[in-house]
Amino acid sequence: MPADSAPDGQTAAATRIVGLGASAGGFEALKQFFEQVPAASGLAYVVVQHLDPTHKAMLAELLQRITAIPVCEAAEAMVVRPDAVYVIPPNREITVADGRLHLAPQLEPRGLRLPIDVLFSSLARDRGAGAIGVVLSGMGSDGTLGLQAIRSQGGLALVQDPASAQFDSMPRSAIAAECADIVVAPARMPERILQVLAARAGQGTGADVAGSESISGVLQRLRAHSKHDLSLYKSSTLRRRIERRMGVHGLPSLASYEEYLSRNPQELDLLFKEMLIGVTSFFRDKAVWDELKDAVIPALMARGAGTAPLRAWVVGCSTGEEAYSLAMVFRELVDALPVAEQRPLQILASDLSADAITAARRGQYPAQIAADVDPGRLERFFSGNGDGYVIDQSIRKMVLFAQHDVILDPPFTKIDILTCRNLIIYFNAELQRRLIPLFHYCLRPGGVLVLGGSETVGRWQSLFTLVDSRSRTYRRLDAAASAAAVDFPISSRPSRPLGQEAPVSKTTAHRADLQLLADQVLLQEFSPPAVLVNAGGDILYISGRTGRFLEPAAGKANWNIHVMLRPEIRAQILGAMRQALVERKPVELRGLQLDDGALGVIDVTVRSIHEPNVLDGMVMIVFREPAGPAPARPRRRRGAAGPAADAEVLRLREEIQALRQEMGASQEELQATNEELQSTNEELQSANEELTTSKEESQSMNEELQTINQELQTKLDELALAQSDMQNLLNSTDIATLFLDNELNVRRFTDRITRIIHLRESDVGRPLSDLASTLQYPQLGADARETLRTLAFSEKQIATTDGHWYSVRIMPYRTLANVIQGAVITFVDITAAKELESHLR
């Protein structure tokens, strides 16, 4: 296929390209896939397999034996045409741009090569929603990031079922990253791809009248399920991602998909995740980070005074790469300054996806980030973690992650740097007009707003001034927006106006409520003071007057029994709480003294609650004054010992005993925790040893496979040389020779035979009876069959129509194992001998 042929523009632009990525065990998966590909699917296929860069690839020849569609090795600037297969050459990376294939040498070390991610990412850029990515058997995680890029553009992502893969690391990595639309065996993938494309073609783009109503119904169900309103997103984005889910299930219309949602509520979770697809990476768009490091952050630090921290808000942080990038840039800048000029930075990172926030908090990333993070930063701010990296704790502590809806939730304020990159492009114009004034309100005077490469502040030029067009950084102007212009998200939540509050009924209680009211009066007047707390000590309910026993602690308000109990009774009651929770029975404390300058002796009952189930695990603490008159508290004289001193000593002993019990219980808990940690450490050590063994076995297997590959390559070279020797030998004899199989089909022939029988390379495999020749020998086929039957030689002198004579000799074809596998026919030109014989006669 010529690489420089000019394609039809419309055909090249409309061709859907399927990218297939495979590694170890991938050939069997590719074989199953292409065996089911129809001859006229209208799709182009680009195959990327991890190949040894030092050996010649035979993948194209092997695939051509499987499928009827043409297979070729990709070349630079080759046009991608439908119904064709293009295979990556060794030691190359392949990309797609403007309907053409482009090759580049692989510069990374062998362990860091990710050619599948490279192809998929280029497909996402070039084909958009028309891109299709397929991840097959292989080790590692190559292809996962590429599938995420394809899905973010509305493309289709397929992953081989791990149960059918010889090596399931690559499929499992893609599935764990939740970037697989369809998970099936390779043999079913072509059918599923064509089904999805047919469903999308049948859906159209809003041609039916009920289209908008169906989308509204889907969004209402999604809002009721997730509590988030997506109606202000761009309708084209919503429709495209809904249609992708419809294509996965093979549903023909939005109405049928809404009905499917009513029968399968779990689909709402998948659809919500589909809406929140976010593609991000470390230090994405280098110009942005250079501008922040060289100009924006130094100006903000110089403007502030003292050591007050700067505040940053990363809106739509996804899995945290952008927030951590900002933290690393700030740390590099601060470490280069004198200590007196350094200021801390607090980063608030928010996203609507709970799964993305959870991943960001873990701070664990695959090995592919080495392509985005330079080695210096990778060594300084990351540590190895299995097959990936984990963010350093000093960077992790700078970022606070939170699930936050910028449309509905109140915003963060007093911000110095606000980044909202490649998010508002998914919102409609109305929501964009609402968000820009809100960002202005959140920023401090002189604060900086950073937008995506295709985003602007729109008509709000009076609120921001452009700092740098390449990085899309804007500085907040002091001219404040009017109050009416700032639409706070909290006002968009459905709430009932204050004027619509139903007035409290002033009617007298019904007679049926008299018992309840009487019980309340009795409890208030005659029941002892009591406190209901949970296992952690948080006060949930207070009954009666507990002011003598509880007092607020100084500082921030804290409604916890551990800090609110009076100091002289705290140790005993807390010890009784622990005992009641462990033994699950009431604990009585008698004669506790309060040091309040009055007659302060109380009894306390601590009881754990088991029923009803709502109160299970809680503790009720009841304070009671002992019955009968309390003994008078004698005055203490200096230097005199008396009953008061004895009572004080007794109280202190009781406190010490309670503290000892509490310390003993804490010690037992710590001992149990220590044993659990030791057990976990042993399990991890065992797992580490198993992984080390598996690694060694894999390395050994890899070496064996490499040796076998070299041996096979040597044998192939030897076979190719032997075939060349045989071909040269046959041609040098100047004897026309024809090789047939047992069915008398053409297997091989020499160049000389073409003068007698009209043969071409494409005639290999054709039967002898179909060939035209100049021989006057109609019994040639019959004599050949007789030779195969009797294994006896046959030799005849046959004339041709052009006046030549040939000695035709037919003999059986014997293998080295003495097995008959066809016949050999030789044609020796005896025209000169015949002419001499005729002359002599």
C-alpha positions in Angstrom: 0.0 0.0 0.0 1.7 3.2 -1.0 2.5 5.6 1.7 2.3 8.8 -0.3 -0.9 8.2 -2.1 -3.4 11.0 -1.6 -6.5 9.9 0.1 -10.0 11.0 -0.5 -10.4 13.7 2.1 -13.9 12.8 3.2 -13.0 9.1 3.4 -9.9 9.6 5.5 -11.8 12.0 7.8 -14.7 9.6 8.3 -12.8 6.4 8.8 -13.2 5.0 12.3 -9.9 3.6 13.6 -9.7 0.7 16.1 -6.5 0.7 18.1 -5.5 -2.7 19.5 -2.9 -2.9 22.2 -1.3 -6.2 23.3 1.8 -7.6 25.0 2.6 -11.0 26.4 0.0 -13.6 25.2 -1.4 -11.0 22.8 -1.0 -13.0 19.6 -3.6 -15.5 20.5 -6.0 -12.7 21.5 -5.3 -10.9 18.2 -5.9 -14.2 16.3 -9.3 -14.6 18.0 -10.2 -11.0 17.3 -9.3 -10.9 13.6 -10.9 -14.3 12.9 -14.3 -12.6 13.6 -13.6 -9.4 11.8 -15.8 -9.2 8.6 -14.2 -8.5 5.3 -16.2 -5.2 4.9 -16.5 -3.8 8.4 -15.6 -0.2 7.2 -13.1 0.1 10.1 -9.4 0.5 10.1 -7.3 -1.5 12.6 -3.9 -0.3 14.0 -2.1 -3.0 16.0 0.5 -2.2 18.7 2.3 -5.1 20.4 5.3 -4.9 22.6 8.1 -6.2 20.3 11.8 -6.9 20.8 13.5 -3.9 19.1 16.5 -6.1 18.1 14.5 -8.7 16.1 12.6 -8.6 12.9 8.9 -8.6 13.4 6.7 -11.2 11.7 3.4 -10.1 13.2 2.1 -8.7 9.9 2.8 -12.0 8.0 1.2 -14.1 10.8 -1.9 -11.9 10.9 -2.3 -12.1 7.2 -2.7 -15.9 7.4 -5.7 -15.3 9.8 -7.7 -12.6 8.1 -8.7 -11.9 4.5 -8.4 -8.1 4.8 -5.0 -6.8 3.8 -2.3 -6.5 6.6 0.8 -4.4 6.2 3.5 -3.0 8.4 3.0 0.7 9.1 5.2 3.3 7.4 5.6 7.0 7.9 2.8 9.2 6.5 0.8 6.1 5.4 -2.9 6.9 4.8 -5.3 5.0 7.0 -7.9 3.3 4.9 -11.0 1.3 5.9 -10.9 -2.5 5.9 -7.1 -2.7 6.4 -4.8 -3.7 9.2 -1.6 -1.7 10.1 1.0 -3.3 12.4 3.6 -1.3 14.4 7.3 -1.9 13.3 9.9 -2.8 16.0 11.5 -0.1 18.1 8.9 2.5 17.0 6.0 4.5 18.4 3.0 5.0 16.2 0.5 7.8 16.3 -2.4 9.0 14.1 -2.8 12.5 12.9 -5.1 13.8 10.1 -5.9 10.3 9.0 -2.2 9.3 8.5 0.2 7.2 10.5 3.4 8.7 11.9 6.3 6.8 13.3 8.9 7.9 15.8 11.8 6.0 17.4 11.4 4.8 21.0 13.8 6.8 23.1 12.8 5.6 26.5 14.4 2.6 28.2 12.7 -0.7 27.6 10.9 -0.7 31.0 9.3 2.7 30.4 8.0 2.2 26.9 4.3 2.8 26.6 3.5 2.6 22.9 -0.2 1.6 23.5 -0.8 4.7 25.6 0.9 6.8 22.8 -1.4 5.4 20.1 -4.6 5.6 22.1 -3.9 9.2 23.2 -3.3 10.2 19.5 -6.5 8.5 18.5 -8.4 10.5 21.1 -7.0 13.7 19.8 -7.5 12.9 16.1 -10.7 10.9 16.0 -12.5 12.3 19.2 -15.7 10.4 19.7 -14.9 8.2 16.8 -11.9 6.7 18.5 -12.0 3.0 19.6 -9.4 1.4 21.9 -9.0 -2.3 22.7 -6.7 -3.6 25.4 -5.8 -7.3 25.2 -3.6 -9.7 27.1 -0.3 -8.4 28.5 1.7 -7.6 31.6 2.0 -4.1 33.1 -0.5 -1.3 32.8 0.2 0.1 29.3 -3.0 1.2 27.7 -4.9 2.4 30.8 -4.1 6.1 30.5 -4.8 5.9 26.7 -8.2 4.4 27.3 -9.0 7.2 29.8 -8.1 9.7 27.1 -10.4 7.9 24.6 -13.3 7.8 27.0 -12.9 11.5 27.9 -13.5 12.3 24.2 -16.6 10.1 24.0 -14.8 7.2 22.3 -15.4 3.5 22.9 -13.1 1.5 25.2 -13.0 -2.3 25.2 -11.0 -4.6 27.5 -10.4 -8.3 27.2 -12.0 -10.4 29.9 -9.2 -11.2 32.3 -10.4 -14.8 32.6 -9.7 -15.3 28.9 -6.3 -13.6 28.9 -3.0 -15.5 29.2 -1.6 -12.5 31.1 -4.3 -10.4 32.8 -2.2 -7.5 34.2 -3.1 -5.0 31.4 -6.8 -5.9 31.3 -7.1 -5.7 35.1 -5.3 -2.4 35.2 -7.8 -0.9 32.8 -10.8 -2.3 34.6 -9.5 -1.1 38.0 -9.1 2.4 36.6 -12.8 2.2 35.5 -12.1 3.1 31.9 -13.7 0.0 30.3 -17.0 0.3 28.5 -17.1 -3.3 27.4 -15.3 -6.3 29.0 -15.6 -9.4 26.8 -13.5 -12.1 25.2 -11.6 -11.1 22.0 -13.7 -13.2 19.7 -16.8 -11.2 20.7 -15.2 -7.8 20.4 -15.8 -7.2 16.6 -19.5 -8.0 17.0 -19.8 -5.7 20.0 -18.0 -2.8 18.2 -20.3 -3.0 15.2 -23.4 -3.2 17.5 -22.4 0.0 19.3 -21.6 1.8 16.0 -24.9 0.7 14.6 -26.8 1.9 17.7 -25.1 5.2 17.6 -25.8 5.7 13.9 -29.5 4.9 14.6 -29.7 7.4 17.5 -29.0 10.5 15.4 -28.5 13.8 17.1 -31.8 14.9 18.3 -33.9 14.2 15.3 -36.8 12.8 17.3 -39.3 15.1 18.9 -39.0 13.5 22.4 -35.2 13.7 22.5 -34.9 16.7 24.8 -37.7 15.3 27.1 -35.9 12.0 27.3 -32.6 13.7 28.3 -34.5 15.7 30.9 -36.0 12.6 32.3 -32.6 10.9 32.5 -31.1 14.0 34.3 -33.9 14.0 36.8 -33.3 10.4 37.7 -29.6 11.1 37.9 -30.2 14.1 40.2 -32.5 12.1 42.5 -30.0 9.3 42.7 -26.7 11.3 43.1 -28.1 14.6 44.6 -26.2 16.5 41.9 -27.7 18.6 39.2 -26.1 18.2 35.7 -28.7 20.1 33.8 -26.4 23.1 33.3 -23.8 21.0 31.5 -23.6 21.4 27.7 -26.4 19.4 26.1 -24.0 18.1 23.4 -21.7 16.7 26.2 -24.6 15.2 28.1 -26.1 13.6 25.0 -22.8 12.2 23.7 -22.1 10.5 27.0 -25.6 9.2 27.4 -25.5 7.8 23.9 -22.3 6.0 24.7 -24.0 4.2 27.5 -26.9 3.4 25.2 -24.5 2.0 22.7 -22.9 -0.2 25.3 -26.3 -1.7 26.1 -27.5 -1.7 22.4 -30.5 0.5 23.1 -32.0 2.4 20.1 -33.5 5.5 21.7 -33.3 7.7 24.8 -36.8 6.6 25.8 -35.7 3.0 25.9 -32.6 4.0 27.9 -34.8 5.8 30.5 -36.9 2.7 30.8 -33.7 0.7 31.3 -32.7 3.0 34.1 -36.0 2.4 35.9 -35.3 -1.3 35.8 -31.6 -1.1 36.6 -30.8 1.5 39.2 -27.1 0.5 39.3 -26.8 1.9 35.8 -27.3 5.4 37.4 -23.9 5.0 39.2 -22.2 4.1 35.9 -23.8 6.9 34.1 -22.8 9.4 36.8 -19.2 8.3 36.6 -19.5 8.6 32.8 -20.5 12.2 33.1 -17.5 12.9 35.4 -14.8 11.6 33.2 -11.7 13.7 33.7 -8.3 13.5 32.0 -5.4 15.0 33.9 -1.7 14.6 34.4 1.2 16.0 36.3 2.4 19.4 35.0 0.0 19.4 32.1 0.8 22.3 29.8 4.3 23.3 30.7 3.8 27.0 30.0 1.2 27.2 32.8 3.6 25.9 35.5 6.5 28.0 34.2 4.3 31.1 34.5 3.2 30.2 38.0 6.7 29.5 39.2 8.5 32.4 37.6 5.9 35.2 38.0 2.6 34.5 39.7 3.6 32.8 43.0 6.7 35.1 43.6 4.4 38.2 43.1 1.8 36.8 45.6 4.5 36.0 48.2 6.1 39.5 47.8 2.7 41.2 48.2 1.7 39.5 51.5 3.2 40.4 54.9 4.4 38.2 57.7 4.0 34.4 57.7 0.3 34.2 56.8 -0.2 31.2 54.5 -1.2 31.6 50.9 -4.4 29.8 49.9 -5.1 28.0 46.6 -8.2 26.3 45.4 -8.0 23.7 42.6 -11.5 23.2 41.2 -12.1 19.9 39.5 -8.9 18.3 40.8 -9.9 14.8 39.5 -7.3 12.3 41.0 -5.1 15.1 42.4 -2.3 15.5 39.8 -2.8 19.2 39.3 -3.0 19.9 43.1 0.2 18.0 43.7 1.9 19.7 40.8 1.1 23.1 42.3 2.4 21.9 45.7 5.7 20.7 44.1 6.2 23.9 42.2 5.6 26.0 45.3 8.0 23.8 47.4 10.7 24.2 44.8 10.3 27.9 44.8 10.1 28.3 48.6 13.2 26.1 49.3 15.2 28.4 47.1 14.3 31.4 49.3 15.8 32.5 52.6 14.0 31.3 55.6 12.8 34.9 56.5 11.0 35.2 53.1 9.3 31.8 53.1 5.5 31.4 53.5 3.4 28.3 53.7 0.8 27.4 51.1 -2.6 25.7 51.8 -4.2 24.0 48.8 -7.9 23.1 48.8 -8.6 20.6 46.0 -12.2 19.7 45.2 -14.0 17.5 42.8 -17.5 16.1 42.3 -16.4 12.5 42.0 -16.0 10.7 45.4 -13.9 8.0 43.7 -11.5 10.6 42.3 -11.1 12.3 45.7 -10.4 8.9 47.3 -7.7 8.2 44.7 -6.2 11.7 45.2 -6.0 11.2 49.0 -4.1 7.9 48.5 -1.6 9.7 46.3 -0.6 6.5 44.5 0.1 6.7 40.8 1.3 4.2 38.1 4.7 4.1 36.7 3.6 6.0 33.6 3.9 9.3 35.4 7.6 9.1 34.7 6.7 10.4 31.2 5.2 13.6 32.8 7.4 14.2 35.8 11.1 14.9 35.3 13.6 12.5 37.1 14.6 15.2 39.6 11.1 15.8 40.8 10.3 12.1 40.7 13.2 11.3 43.0 12.5 14.2 45.3 8.8 14.2 45.7 7.9 10.5 45.1 8.9 7.1 46.5 8.6 3.8 44.8 5.5 1.7 45.6 5.5 -1.7 43.8 4.9 -0.9 40.1 4.2 2.8 40.7 4.9 5.8 42.9 3.4 7.4 46.0 3.5 11.1 46.7 5.8 12.3 49.5 4.1 13.1 52.8 5.5 16.6 52.9 3.6 17.3 49.6 0.6 15.4 50.7 0.2 17.5 53.9 0.0 20.7 51.8 -3.3 19.6 50.1 -6.7 19.2 51.6 -9.1 17.2 49.3 -12.9 17.5 49.6 -15.9 16.3 47.6 -17.5 19.6 46.4 -20.0 20.6 43.8 -19.1 24.0 42.4 -22.6 24.4 41.1 -24.5 23.7 44.3 -22.1 23.9 47.3 -20.9 27.2 48.9 -17.5 28.2 47.6 -14.2 28.5 49.4 -13.2 32.1 50.0 -10.0 34.3 50.7 -8.2 32.5 47.9 -4.9 33.7 46.4 -4.7 31.2 43.5 -7.8 29.6 41.9 -7.3 27.1 39.1 -10.2 25.8 37.1 -8.7 24.3 34.0 -10.7 22.5 31.3 -13.9 22.3 33.4 -16.1 25.2 32.4 -15.9 24.2 28.8 -18.3 21.5 29.7 -20.8 24.0 31.2 -23.4 25.9 29.2 -23.2 29.7 28.7 -25.6 30.4 31.6 -23.5 28.5 34.1 -20.2 30.0 32.8 -21.7 33.5 33.3 -22.5 32.6 36.9 -19.2 31.1 37.8 -16.8 33.8 36.7 -18.3 36.5 39.1 -18.3 33.8 41.8 -14.6 33.1 41.3 -14.0 36.9 41.5 -15.8 36.9 44.9 -13.7 34.0 46.2 -10.3 35.6 45.3 -8.5 38.0 47.5 -7.6 41.4 46.0 -4.8 40.8 43.5 -5.6 37.0 43.4 -4.9 35.0 40.3 -7.4 32.9 38.3 -6.0 30.1 36.0 -8.2 28.7 33.3 -7.8 26.1 30.6 -6.2 26.6 27.2 -9.6 27.2 25.5 -11.4 29.0 28.3 -11.7 32.8 28.9 -13.6 35.0 31.4 -16.0 36.0 28.6 -17.9 39.2 29.0 -16.5 39.8 32.6 -13.5 41.8 31.4 -14.2 44.4 34.1 -13.5 41.8 36.9 -10.2 40.3 35.6 -7.2 41.4 33.6 -5.2 39.0 31.4 -1.7 38.3 32.8 -0.4 35.8 30.2 -2.3 34.5 27.2 -0.4 31.3 26.8 -1.1 30.1 30.4 -4.6 31.7 30.5 -3.8 33.4 33.8 -6.0 36.4 35.0 -5.5 38.8 37.9 -8.5 39.9 39.9 -9.3 43.6 39.6 -10.3 45.6 42.7 -13.5 46.8 41.0 -16.0 44.5 42.8 -18.9 43.0 41.0 -22.3 44.1 42.0 -24.2 42.0 44.6 -26.7 41.0 42.0 -24.0 39.6 39.7 -22.7 37.1 42.2 -25.1 34.1 42.2 -24.1 32.1 45.3 -24.5 28.3 44.8 -26.3 28.0 48.1 -29.2 29.9 46.7 -29.7 27.4 44.0 -30.5 24.6 46.4 -34.2 23.8 46.6 -35.4 25.3 49.9 -38.6 26.7 51.3 -38.7 30.5 51.7 -39.0 31.8 55.3 -42.3 33.4 54.5 -43.8 29.9 53.7 -42.9 28.4 57.1 -46.0 26.8 58.5 -47.0 28.6 61.8 -46.9 26.5 65.0 -50.3 25.5 65.9 -51.6 27.2 69.1 -54.5 24.8 69.6 -54.6 22.8 72.8 -53.3 19.3 72.8 -55.6 16.5 72.1 -56.6 14.3 75.0 -54.5 11.5 73.5 -51.4 13.6 74.2 -52.1 14.2 77.9 -50.2 11.1 79.0 -47.2 12.1 77.0 -47.2 15.6 78.4 -47.7 14.3 81.9 -44.7 12.0 81.5 -42.6 14.9 80.3 -43.5 16.9 83.4 -42.7 14.1 85.8 -39.3 13.5 84.0 -38.4 17.1 84.3 -39.4 17.4 88.0 -38.5 14.1 89.6 -36.1 12.2 87.4 -32.3 12.3 88.2 -29.9 14.2 85.9 -28.6 11.9 83.2 -26.4 12.1 80.1 -26.5 9.8 77.0 -23.2 9.4 75.2 -21.8 7.3 72.4 -18.8 5.0 72.7 -16.5 7.9 71.8 -17.9 10.0 74.6 -19.8 12.5 72.4 -22.8 13.8 74.3 -26.0 13.0 72.4 -28.7 13.9 75.0 -29.0 15.6 78.4 -31.8 15.1 80.8 -32.3 17.3 83.9 -29.9 19.7 85.4 -26.3 18.5 85.1 -24.5 21.7 85.8 -23.0 20.4 89.0 -21.3 17.5 87.2 -20.5 18.9 83.7 -18.9 22.2 82.7 -17.8 23.5 79.3 -14.0 23.3 78.7 -12.1 26.4 77.8 -11.3 27.0 74.1 -13.3 25.7 71.2 -16.7 24.3 72.1 -16.4 20.5 72.6 -19.4 18.5 73.6 -17.5 15.4 74.8 -17.9 13.8 78.2 -14.1 13.4 78.5 -13.5 17.1 78.7 -16.8 18.3 80.3 -16.8 16.1 83.4 -15.6 17.7 86.6 -12.0 16.9 87.3 -12.6 15.2 90.7 -15.0 12.6 89.3 -13.7 12.3 85.7 -11.3 9.4 86.2 -13.9 7.2 88.1 -16.7 7.8 85.6 -14.5 7.2 82.5 -13.2 4.0 84.0 -16.8 2.9 84.7 -17.8 3.8 81.1 -15.0 1.5 79.8 -16.0 -1.3 82.2 -19.7 -1.0 81.2 -18.9 -1.2 77.5 -16.6 -4.2 77.9 -18.7 -6.2 80.5 -22.1 -5.0 79.1 -23.6 -4.6 82.5 -24.3 -1.6 84.8 -21.5 -0.2 87.0 -22.4 1.6 90.3 -20.2 4.3 91.8 -21.1 5.5 95.3 -19.9 8.3 97.4 -18.1 10.4 94.8 -17.2 13.7 96.2 -17.5 17.0 94.4 -15.0 19.7 95.3 -17.6 22.5 95.1 -17.3 24.0 98.5 -20.7 22.5 99.5 -22.1 19.1 100.5 -21.0 17.3 97.4 -21.4 13.6 97.6 -23.1 11.8 94.7 -23.8 8.3 93.4 -23.4 7.5 89.7 -24.8 4.6 87.6 -23.2 3.9 84.3 -25.1 1.5 82.0 -24.4 0.4 78.5 -27.5 0.2 76.3 -28.4 -2.7 74.0 -32.0 -2.1 73.1 -33.6 -0.6 71.2 -31.3 -1.1 68.2 -31.1 2.7 67.6 -29.4 3.1 70.9 -27.2 0.0 70.7 -23.6 0.8 71.8 -24.4 4.0 73.7 -23.9 4.6 77.4 -26.3 6.3 79.9 -24.7 8.1 82.9 -27.1 8.8 85.7 -26.2 11.2 88.6 -28.1 10.7 92.0 -27.7 12.3 95.4 -27.6 9.7 98.1 -30.7 9.2 100.3 -30.6 10.8 103.8 -28.8 13.8 105.2 -25.3 14.2 104.0 -22.7 14.3 106.8 -21.4 17.7 107.7 -18.1 18.6 106.2 -15.8 19.6 109.1 -13.4 22.4 108.8 -9.7 21.5 108.4 -7.2 23.0 110.7 -3.6 23.5 109.8 -1.4 20.6 110.6 -4.3 18.6 111.9 -5.4 15.3 110.5 -9.0 14.3 110.7 -11.8 12.5 109.0 -11.8 15.1 106.1 -8.2 14.3 105.4 -8.9 10.6 105.5 -11.8 11.0 103.1 -9.6 13.1 100.7 -7.0 10.3 100.8 -9.6 7.7 100.1 -10.9 9.8 97.2 -7.4 10.1 95.8 -6.9 6.4 96.1 -10.1 5.7 94.3 -9.0 8.1 91.5 -5.6 6.4 91.3 -7.3 3.0 91.2 -9.6 4.2 88.4 -6.7 5.6 86.5 -4.8 2.3 86.9 -7.7 0.4 85.5 -8.0 2.8 82.6 -4.3 2.5 81.9 -4.5 -1.3 82.1 -7.3 -1.4 79.6 -5.4 1.0 77.3 -2.4 -1.2 77.7 -4.4 -4.2 76.7 -5.8 -2.4 73.6 -2.3 -1.3 72.6 -1.0 -4.8 73.1 -3.8 -6.2 70.9 -3.1 -3.5 68.3 0.6 -4.2 68.4 -0.1 -7.9 67.9 -2.4 -7.1 64.9 0.3 -4.9 63.4 2.9 -7.6 63.9 0.6 -10.1 62.2 -0.1 -7.7 59.3 3.7 -7.0 59.0 4.3 -10.8 58.8 1.6 -11.2 56.2 3.1 -8.3 54.2 6.6 -9.8 54.5 5.2 -13.1 53.3 3.5 -11.4 50.4 6.7 -9.5 49.6 8.6 -12.8 49.5 6.0 -14.3 47.2 6.1 -11.3 44.9 9.9 -11.5 44.9 9.7 -15.2 43.9 7.1 -14.5 41.3 9.4 -11.7 39.9 12.3 -14.1 39.7 10.1 -16.8 38.0 8.9 -14.2 35.6 12.4 -13.1 34.9 13.5 -16.7 34.3 10.5 -17.3 32.0 11.3 -14.1 30.1 14.9 -15.3 29.6 13.7 -18.7 28.5 11.3 -17.1 26.0 14.1 -14.8 24.8 16.3 -17.9 24.2 13.6 -19.7 22.4 12.9 -16.7 20.3 16.5 -16.4 19.3 16.6 -20.1 18.4 13.5 -19.8 16.3 14.9 -16.8 14.6 18.1 -18.7 13.8 16.1 -21.6 12.4 14.0 -19.2 10.3 17.2 -17.7 8.9 18.6 -21.2 8.2 15.3 -22.1 6.5 15.3 -19.0 4.4 18.9 -19.7 3.3 18.1 -23.3 2.5 15.1 -22.2 0.5 17.2 -19.7 -1.4 19.8 -22.4 -2.1 17.1 -24.8 -3.4 15.6 -22.1 -5.6 19.0 -21.3 -7.1 19.8 -24.9 -7.7 16.5 -25.6 -9.5 16.9 -22.5 -11.7 20.5 -23.4 -12.5 19.7 -26.8 -13.8 17.7 -25.2 -16.7 15.1 -27.9 -16.3 11.4 -26.9 -16.1 10.1 -28.5 -12.9 6.6 -28.5 -11.4 5.8 -29.6 -7.8 2.3 -30.9 -7.0 0.6 -31.9 -3.8 -1.5 -35.0 -3.3 -4.5 -33.3 -4.8 -2.5 -32.3 -7.8 -2.6 -28.6 -6.8 0.5 -26.5 -7.7 2.9 -26.2 -4.8 6.1 -24.8 -6.4 7.6 -24.3 -9.8 10.8 -23.1 -11.5 11.1 -20.1 -13.8 11.7 -22.4 -16.8 8.2 -23.9 -16.6 6.5 -20.7 -17.6 7.5 -21.3 -21.2 5.4 -24.5 -21.2 2.6 -23.9 -18.7 1.2 -20.4 -18.1 2.0 -20.0 -14.4 2.2 -16.9 -12.1 2.9 -16.6 -8.4 -0.8 -16.2 -7.7 -1.4 -19.7 -9.3 0.1 -21.5 -6.3 -2.6 -23.7 -4.9 -4.6 -24.0 -8.2 -5.3 -27.5 -9.5 -3.3 -28.8 -12.5 -6.4 -29.3 -14.6 -7.1 -25.5 -14.5 -3.8 -24.5 -16.0 -3.3 -23.7 -19.7 -0.2 -25.1 -21.5 1.3 -25.6 -24.9 1.7 -29.4 -24.4 -0.2 -31.8 -26.6 -0.7 -34.1 -23.6 -4.3 -34.3 -22.4 -3.4 -37.4 -20.2 -1.0 -35.4 -18.0 -3.4 -35.3 -15.0 -4.3 -39.0 -15.4 -0.7 -40.1 -15.6 0.2 -38.0 -12.5 -2.6 -39.7 -10.5 -1.5 -43.2 -11.7 2.1 -42.4 -10.5 0.7 -41.4 -7.1 -1.3 -44.7 -7.0 1.4 -47.0 -8.2 4.5 -45.0 -7.2 6.0 -45.9 -10.6 7.9 -43.5 -12.7 6.3 -42.3 -16.0 8.3 -40.9 -18.9 7.0 -39.8 -22.3 8.1 -37.6 -25.2 5.5 -34.9 -25.8 5.3 -32.3 -28.5 4.0 -28.7 -28.0 1.9 -26.6 -30.2 4.8 -24.3 -31.0 6.9 -27.1 -32.5 9.0 -28.1 -29.5 9.5 -31.5 -28.0 9.9 -32.3 -24.2 10.7 -35.4 -22.3 8.0 -35.4 -19.5 9.0 -37.4 -16.5 6.5 -37.9 -13.6 7.8 -39.2 -10.2 6.4 -39.3 -6.7 7.5 -36.6 -4.1 9.1 -38.3 -1.1 9.9 -36.5 2.2 12.9 -37.2 4.4 10.6 -39.5 6.4 9.8 -41.4 3.1 6.2 -40.2 3.0 4.6 -39.5 -0.4 3.3 -35.9 -0.4 2.6 -35.3 -4.1 4.4 -35.6 -7.4 7.3 -33.9 -9.3 7.1 -33.4 -13.1 10.2 -32.4 -15.0 10.2 -31.2 -18.6 13.5 -31.7 -20.6 13.8 -29.9 -23.9 14.6 -32.6 -26.6 13.7 -30.5 -29.6 17.3 -30.6 -31.0 17.5 -34.4 -30.6 14.2 -34.8 -32.4 15.3 -32.6 -35.3 18.6 -34.6 -35.6 16.6 -37.9 -35.5 14.3 -36.6 -38.2 17.2 -35.4 -40.3 19.0 -38.8 -40.0 15.8 -40.6 -41.1 
